[in-house]
Amino acid sequence: MAATIFDESCRACPRLATFLDDVNGRYPDYYCKPVPPFGAPDARLLIVGLAPGMHGANRTGRPFTGDHAGVLLYQMLHKYGFGSRDHSESADDALELIDCRITNAVKCLPPDNKPVGAEINTCNAFLANELRLLPKGAVVVALGGIAHRAIVKAMGLRQVEYRFGHASLHALGAFQVLDSYHCSRYNTNTGRLTEAMFDGIFAQARELLDK
């Protein structure tokens, strides 16, 4: 694990491995494996989500593809020049990311979309290695508090010094972390995250990278 950013055969978390087996039995056409990062390997913009969704990335094998959470995300990436199209249908569609990559703090589908601390910690080595590969001046957008804390942990920093807050910007060595509420259906339906708020995040990310 220490030498890679992703392992398709990883079964290091017993609860997640067992759950994936169960889901695969119910949905044999689903991907049902650790979901790899998607996008340019040398990207300056890294989006970090929480974990694959049951009927989204766990089904398609691509982060934020196939469920509600990805709708707004891919619209914003396209609007600000990070995506070749404004929607993602499947892992083999024509969408390409431009100077952008999407990953998750936890690579496997967790029950009820809620990984436990030990699972986040086990998967953190993958994220740490991915962050080390970022070019100087990169921007990391953390979608939600769990993703934010996973990034801070991966960098070996103290959580108390880097508090999550929507639109908060943190300097973490060679890159900056820009926090956003997660673009989940719950957050968008309740108004906790509006389209204008999410637009502002990617407008700021674009500005930071263009400086």
N, C-alpha and C positions, 0 to 999 in steps of 0.2 A: 504493500500500500504506500510506503514512504516514497516510492520511485515513480508514481503515476498519478494522474488526475482522475482516472476512471478505470473501473474493472467490471466488465460486463458479467463476469462469473462470480462476483463477490456475494458471499452468503454469511458475512461476519456477524450479522444481527439476527439471532434465531427467530425472534418474533416477526420481523419483516420477511425473512425467507419463508417461514411457514405461511404467512398471510399471502404472499405472492403465489405460492403453490395452490392455496385455496382459491384465490381469485382466478388463477389460470384454469383450474378445474371447472369453474362456473362460466368463464369466458375464454374458451380455448383459442379464439382468434386474436386475443389481446397480446400485446408485447410482453408484459409481466416479467420484466427484468430490470436491473438498475438502468436508469435512463441517462444516456451520455449527454455531455454539453453539446450545444448546437451553435455553429457560427465560425467566424474566422479565428484561427489559432493565434494570430498576432493582433487581435482586436484591442483597441484602446478603451472600448466601452464594454464592461462586463455587467450583466444583469444577474443577480443572485436571488432566486426564489426560495420557497420553503421545501417542497417535495413534489413529486409527480401526483397529479390528480387521478382518481380512480378511472374515470371515463375520458380523461384527456391524455396526458403524456404516458400514463400507464397503458393506455390502449394503443396509442400511435407510435410511441418510442421517440417522440420529440418534445422537448420542454414547451409547455404552454400551447400545445397543439391539440385541438379537438374538444376543448371545453370553454366555458364562459370566461375564465380568467385570462385567456390569451387574446380575446377579441380586442379589448382596449389596448393591451400591450403592443400588439402588432400594428395597430392603427397608428400609435404614437411613434413606433420605430420607423415606419414608412414616412410619416409626416416630416420627421427630422433627419431623413436621409440615411437611416441605419438599416432599412429593409427595402428589398426590391419590389415588394407588394404589400398591401395593407391587411392581408389575412393569411392564415395558415390552415390548410385543410388536412394534410397528411405528411408523413415524414418523407415522402417521395414527390411532393409537389415542386413547383418551380421557384418557391421562395428562397432567396439568398439574403443573408445578413451582411451588412457592409460595415467594416470596422467595429463589429459588435459580436458578442457571444453571450449565450444564455446558459446558465447552469443552475443547480439547486444545492442547498445546504445539505439535504439528504437525498440520495439518488434513487431510493426505492419508495414505492407507495407504502405509507403507514396507515394502519386502521384509523378510520374517522379523520384522516388527514392530520393526525397528531403524533409526530414522532416523540419518543421519550428522550430524556437527557442522555442516556447511555448511547442511544442510536445516533443522536446528533454528534456526540463526541467521537464515536467510532468513525463516522463518515467525514469528520473534520479534517483528517489528514489529506484527503483528496482535494478539499477546498484550499487548504494551506498551500499545496503544491501548485494549484492553479493560480493562486494569487501571486506566487513567486515568479510566475512566467509573464506577468503583466509588464508592458513597457512603461518606462518612466513617463509620468504625466497622465496615466490612465485614470478613468473614472469608473467607480463601481457603484451601481444602483442597488441598494438593499431593499427588497420588497418585503417589508414587515420586520417586526422585532426579532424573531428567531433568526432570520437571515442575517440581520445586523449583528446580533451577538455571536453568531457563528463566524463571521468575518473577523470580529475583534479577537475571538479566541484563537482563530487560525493564525493571527499575527502575533500571538503571545502577549497581548496587551490587557490592561485591567479594564473590566467592564464599567466600573464606576467612573472612569475618565472619559468614556465615550457612550453617552446616553442616546438611545433611540428617540427620534422625534421626526415627524413628517417634515420634509424639506430641510432637515438639519444636514450640515456639511462637516465632515471630519477629515482631517489630514492624517493619513496612516503611512508615513514614510514616503515611498515613491509614487503613491496614488492617493486619490481622495474618495471617500465614501459619501454618497448622497442617499439619504434615507427617504423612503416613501411607504405609505400604507400599502399593503398588498392589494392587488387588483382583483380580489376575489369577489364572487357574486354578493356575499354578505356585505362587504365594505361598500360596494358600488350601489347596491339596492337600498342600503340604509342611509346613504349620503355621507358616510364617513370619508369616503374618497369620491370626489366628483371628477368628471372629465376634465374640468378646468384645472383642478389641483394636479391631476396626473400629467396633463399637458405641461404644466409649469415645471415639473421635474425634468422632463426630457428637453424642454427649452433650455433649462439651466445646464444640463449635461452637455448639450450641443455647444453652448457658449463656453463652458469650461474647456472643452476639447479644441475649440477653434481659436482660443487665445494664443 
